[in-house]
Amino acid sequence: MSSEQQRSERTDCIPPIIQGGMGVGVSDWRLARAVGLCGQMGVVSGTALDSVFIRRLQRGDPGGDLRRALARFPWPAMAQRLLGAYWIEGGKAPEAPYRTAPMATVELSRAQVELLVAANFCEVFLAKEGHSAPVGVNYLEKVQLPTLPSLLGAMLAGADAILMGGGIPLAIPGILDRLERWEPVEKRLEVAGSGVHSQHLAPAELAEGGPLPTLRRPAFLAIVSSDVVAKAMLRRATGQVDGFIVENHTAGGHNAPPRRTAGGEAKGSVFGPKDVPDLAAIRALGRPFWVAGGYGTPAGLREALAAGARGVQVGTPFGCCRESGLAPHLKEALLRRGLAGEIEIITDLQASPTGYPFKLAPLPEAPAGHGPVEAARRRVCDLGYLRTVYEREDGRLGYRCPAEPVAAYMAKGGAREDTEGRRCLCNGLAAAIGLGQVRPEGVEPPMVTAGQELGFVRDLVAAAGLDYTAADVIAFLQS
């Protein structure tokens, strides 16, 4: 089969509506499965899945879903090691803090690799249960250290597509090709102040001499903000780029940096006409594409199809539906304030440790028992997904994050100005799905991201109510 035929085979099964991958854990397996049951493509967020996985186990794994998935994991001894390490029968005491996953490093330990592989396997396995629609996984290029084991875990569970942005993921298509053949893989890393460093994974060694399951190479959809980036992917990627998610700057989460930066926070005004993707130029590249960022309405779907897209990727409408992982009180607050016209999504140019713009939704008052509001949250870095790898004076590698305590960051050679306005997305987003760390001052306060366009709220809630479902979103988009 030619490479063109393989590409077509991998993407022809992807339907017009893709549910966006919203992390941490907003796009969980329950949401992706609900979308799949409606015949569209559900996507799970792969960001921080190891932490989400072990915190669910420490809560006792209500319903036994993770244990059911682990029973189907191809390496039973590995599954038992993880249950023995993290599962708490009946769940931890509410006042007890969560045990944290080891922070990823360039040289991942065997235990870290096993945890990442199993967590990604379970999330995809559960998302695919009970239907035949495709399921994708969304990863961030900026979260680079967990990527190799995560991809293997997703492929073990039969992931149909890998969606990746937050940088330019040139190496991923070739890595997927090699993983399909169980060959060793290598990923070059961004390391500040040094030459080339790489991370390696020998997937066959995980089987400990047992048979190797058959793997199928998923479609690779690069998340891009412009035809320039799309062309770079096609020209320089290590393997086949099967298609694109073309994301406008109104999308939630991280956005590509604007052509001109005007500092601080803004309600979208930092972006201009040059930041709007040229869909005609994207179409001319000859790859299937879906558009995202402000297309979550029936008119948006029609506009996308008229521009030559296969369909749309939709985030925030799904993020506020019944099946999403976002805490119920936060969903309701977003929808009610959207209906009242009282919410303005902020494009914060400083919040994310990545340096990329990040959309933030103003929060309601925290429920009783939670810690201080986000603005007063103490600086701490104990999850570390957005840490930067740097080379120390002695040649060894170190890890720092501009959202960690300022003195600690500066002691690692970081500049004080890099810490200004930075926030811990790792902990804040985990808290938004009800998995906030328990600290002496209270439960970690949540942080919520959302797309800038909330025009869907009035019509969708009018048709289906505040407690609408993923099926209601799909029916609304197709109406």
SVG drawing of the C-alpha trace seen along z (x, -y; Angstrom):
<svg xmlns="http://www.w3.org/2000/svg" viewBox="-35 -46 66 60">
<polyline fill="none" stroke="black" stroke-width="0.4" points="0.0,0.0 1.4,-3.4 1.9,-6.1 -0.9,-8.1 -3.3,-5.2 -2.2,-4.6 -2.8,-8.3 -6.2,-8.2 -7.1,-5.0 -6.1,-6.6 -8.1,-9.8 -11.2,-8.6 -12.7,-7.2 -12.5,-10.5 -15.9,-12.2 -16.8,-15.8 -17.0,-16.6 -13.9,-16.2 -14.3,-16.8 -11.3,-18.9 -8.7,-17.6 -9.0,-19.7 -6.6,-19.2 -6.0,-18.4 -8.7,-15.7 -11.6,-17.8 -11.6,-15.7 -11.5,-12.4 -12.5,-9.0 -16.2,-9.5 -16.5,-12.5 -14.6,-10.9 -16.7,-7.7 -20.0,-9.7 -18.9,-11.5 -17.9,-8.1 -21.3,-6.6 -22.8,-9.4 -20.5,-8.4 -18.2,-11.4 -14.5,-11.4 -13.9,-11.7 -10.5,-12.9 -8.9,-12.3 -6.3,-14.7 -2.9,-13.1 -1.6,-16.0 -0.7,-14.9 -2.4,-11.5 -0.1,-9.8 -1.1,-12.2 -4.8,-12.0 -4.5,-8.1 -2.9,-7.8 -5.2,-10.3 -8.2,-8.4 -6.7,-5.2 -6.0,-7.0 -9.7,-8.0 -10.5,-4.2 -11.2,-4.0 -15.0,-4.5 -16.9,-2.2 -13.8,-0.1 -13.2,-1.5 -9.4,-1.8 -9.1,1.7 -11.3,3.0 -9.0,1.4 -5.8,2.7 -7.3,6.2 -7.0,5.9 -3.5,4.4 -1.1,6.6 1.4,7.0 -0.4,8.1 2.6,8.0 3.1,4.3 -0.6,3.6 -0.3,5.3 2.7,3.3 0.8,0.0 -2.2,1.2 0.0,2.1 1.7,-1.2 -1.3,-3.6 -4.7,-2.0 -6.3,-2.7 -9.4,-0.5 -12.3,-2.8 -10.3,-5.9 -7.9,-8.2 -9.2,-10.3 -10.5,-13.7 -8.0,-15.6 -5.0,-13.5 -2.9,-14.8 -2.5,-12.9 0.7,-11.0 2.3,-12.6 3.8,-10.9 7.6,-11.3 8.3,-14.3 9.5,-13.3 13.2,-13.7 15.2,-13.0 16.3,-9.7 12.9,-8.2 13.0,-5.4 11.4,-2.0 8.6,-2.8 7.9,-6.2 7.7,-4.5 5.4,-1.9 3.1,-4.4 2.9,-6.6 2.3,-3.6 -0.5,-2.2 -2.2,-5.5 -2.4,-6.3 -3.5,-2.8 -6.4,-2.9 -7.7,-6.3 -7.9,-5.2 -9.2,-1.7 -12.1,-3.1 -12.8,-5.8 -13.1,-3.1 -15.4,-0.8 -18.8,-0.1 -18.6,-1.8 -16.6,-1.7 -16.0,-5.4 -12.4,-6.6 -10.8,-7.9 -7.9,-10.4 -5.4,-11.6 -4.2,-15.2 -0.6,-15.9 1.4,-19.1 4.9,-19.3 5.9,-21.6 5.2,-18.8 8.1,-16.8 9.4,-14.4 6.5,-12.0 5.8,-11.8 7.5,-8.6 5.9,-6.2 2.6,-8.0 2.4,-7.4 3.2,-3.7 0.4,-3.4 -2.1,-5.0 -1.1,-2.8 -1.4,0.4 -5.0,-0.6 -5.7,-1.2 -5.8,-5.0 -7.0,-6.0 -5.4,-9.5 -2.7,-11.5 -3.4,-15.3 -0.5,-17.5 0.3,-21.2 1.8,-23.5 4.9,-23.7 5.9,-22.1 6.0,-18.3 8.3,-17.4 9.6,-14.2 6.2,-12.6 5.2,-11.1 8.4,-9.2 8.2,-8.0 4.7,-6.6 6.1,-4.7 8.9,-3.1 6.6,-2.3 4.3,-0.4 7.3,1.9 8.4,2.0 11.6,0.4 13.6,-1.8 12.7,-5.5 14.5,-8.7 13.2,-12.3 15.4,-15.3 14.7,-17.7 14.7,-21.4 17.4,-22.1 18.3,-25.7 21.9,-26.7 23.2,-23.5 23.6,-21.5 21.5,-18.4 20.1,-16.1 17.8,-13.2 15.4,-10.9 15.2,-7.2 12.7,-4.4 13.1,-0.7 9.5,0.4 10.2,4.2 12.1,4.3 8.9,3.5 7.4,6.9 10.1,8.7 10.5,11.4 6.8,11.9 5.0,11.7 4.6,8.2 1.0,7.1 0.3,5.9 0.3,2.1 -1.4,0.0 0.0,-3.4 -2.6,-6.1 -3.3,-9.0 -1.2,-12.1 -3.0,-15.4 -0.8,-18.4 -2.5,-21.3 -1.3,-24.4 -2.2,-28.1 -1.1,-29.0 -0.3,-27.6 3.3,-28.5 3.5,-26.1 1.5,-23.5 4.0,-23.7 6.9,-23.3 5.3,-20.2 4.9,-18.7 8.4,-19.6 10.4,-18.7 8.4,-16.1 10.1,-12.7 7.1,-10.8 3.7,-11.1 1.5,-14.1 -2.0,-12.8 -3.9,-16.0 -4.3,-19.2 -6.3,-20.8 -6.2,-24.5 -6.8,-26.5 -7.8,-30.1 -6.6,-32.3 -10.0,-32.3 -9.6,-28.6 -9.2,-27.8 -6.1,-26.7 -2.7,-27.6 -2.6,-29.7 0.2,-30.3 2.0,-33.6 0.5,-36.6 2.5,-38.3 2.8,-41.3 2.8,-41.1 1.3,-43.9 2.0,-42.6 -0.1,-41.5 -3.7,-40.5 -6.2,-41.3 -9.6,-40.3 -8.3,-39.0 -7.0,-42.4 -3.4,-41.3 -4.3,-39.3 -4.8,-40.8 -5.7,-39.9 -2.3,-38.3 -3.1,-35.8 -6.2,-34.4 -5.4,-31.2 -5.6,-31.3 -7.9,-28.4 -7.5,-28.6 -3.7,-28.2 -4.3,-25.3 -6.7,-23.7 -4.1,-24.0 -1.7,-21.7 -3.9,-18.7 -4.3,-17.3 -7.6,-16.9 -8.1,-19.5 -10.6,-20.4 -10.9,-23.9 -11.1,-25.0 -11.6,-28.1 -15.0,-29.7 -16.6,-27.1 -18.8,-25.5 -22.2,-26.4 -24.2,-25.1 -23.1,-28.2 -19.5,-27.4 -19.8,-23.9 -21.3,-25.1 -18.6,-27.7 -15.9,-25.2 -17.3,-22.8 -17.7,-25.6 -14.0,-26.5 -13.0,-22.9 -12.5,-21.5 -13.6,-18.0 -15.3,-19.5 -14.6,-21.1 -12.9,-20.5 -15.1,-21.8 -13.9,-22.3 -15.8,-24.6 -19.3,-23.4 -18.2,-19.8 -16.1,-21.1 -19.3,-22.3 -21.5,-19.2 -22.6,-16.7 -19.9,-14.0 -16.8,-16.3 -14.4,-16.1 -14.8,-19.8 -16.2,-20.2 -20.0,-20.6 -20.1,-23.9 -17.5,-25.4 -19.6,-24.2 -22.7,-25.7 -21.0,-29.0 -19.5,-29.3 -22.9,-28.7 -24.9,-30.9 -22.4,-33.8 -22.3,-33.2 -26.1,-33.4 -26.0,-36.7 -23.2,-38.1 -21.1,-38.6 -18.0,-36.7 -15.1,-37.8 -12.4,-35.3 -8.9,-36.7 -5.9,-36.1 -3.1,-36.1 0.3,-36.5 2.2,-35.7 0.2,-33.0 1.7,-30.0 5.2,-28.8 5.6,-28.0 5.5,-31.6 2.5,-31.0 -0.7,-33.0 -3.3,-31.1 -7.0,-31.7 -8.4,-32.1 -12.0,-32.2 -12.8,-34.3 -13.9,-32.0 -16.8,-32.1 -16.2,-32.0 -14.6,-28.7 -16.9,-26.3 -16.4,-25.8 -13.3,-23.9 -11.2,-25.1 -8.0,-27.1 -7.4,-30.7 -8.4,-32.2 -6.0,-31.6 -4.4,-35.1 -3.3,-34.2 -2.1,-30.7 1.4,-30.1 4.0,-29.2 4.9,-25.5 6.1,-23.1 5.4,-19.5 4.0,-18.1 6.5,-19.7 5.0,-19.1 5.9,-22.5 9.5,-22.6 12.3,-23.6 15.3,-21.4 18.6,-23.3 22.3,-22.5 24.0,-23.4 27.6,-24.7 28.9,-21.3 27.3,-19.9 24.6,-18.0 20.9,-18.7 18.6,-20.5 14.9,-21.4 13.2,-24.7 9.8,-26.3 9.1,-30.1 6.0,-29.3 8.0,-27.7 9.1,-29.8 11.1,-32.7 14.2,-32.1 14.4,-28.5 14.0,-29.5 16.7,-32.1 19.0,-29.7 18.8,-27.5 19.9,-30.4 16.5,-31.7 15.8,-35.4 13.5,-37.0 11.5,-38.8 10.6,-35.4 8.6,-34.6 6.4,-37.7 2.7,-36.7 3.4,-33.0 0.9,-30.6 1.0,-26.9 -1.2,-25.5 -0.4,-21.9 -2.0,-22.2 -4.7,-24.7 -6.1,-22.7 -6.0,-19.5 -8.0,-21.2 -10.6,-22.2 -11.5,-18.5 -11.9,-17.9 -8.3,-16.5 -6.8,-19.5 -3.9,-18.7 -4.7,-19.0 -2.4,-21.5 -2.1,-23.0 -4.0,-26.1 -6.8,-24.1 -7.5,-22.4 -5.7,-23.7 -7.8,-26.4 -8.9,-25.7 -8.0,-27.4 -10.3,-27.2 -9.7,-27.8 -12.3,-28.2 -12.7,-29.4 -13.3,-33.1 -16.4,-32.6 -19.4,-31.7 -22.1,-32.4 -23.2,-28.8 -24.5,-29.1 -27.8,-30.8 -29.1,-28.5 -27.7,-25.2 -28.9,-25.8 -32.3,-27.0 -32.6,-23.7 -31.2,-21.3 -30.9,-23.0 -27.9,-23.7 -27.3,-20.0 -26.9,-19.2 -25.1,-16.2 -22.4,-15.5 -25.2,-14.1 -27.0,-17.5 -23.9,-19.3 -23.6,-17.1 -27.3,-17.5 -26.9,-21.3 -23.9,-21.4 -25.8,-19.4 -29.1,-21.3"/>
</svg>
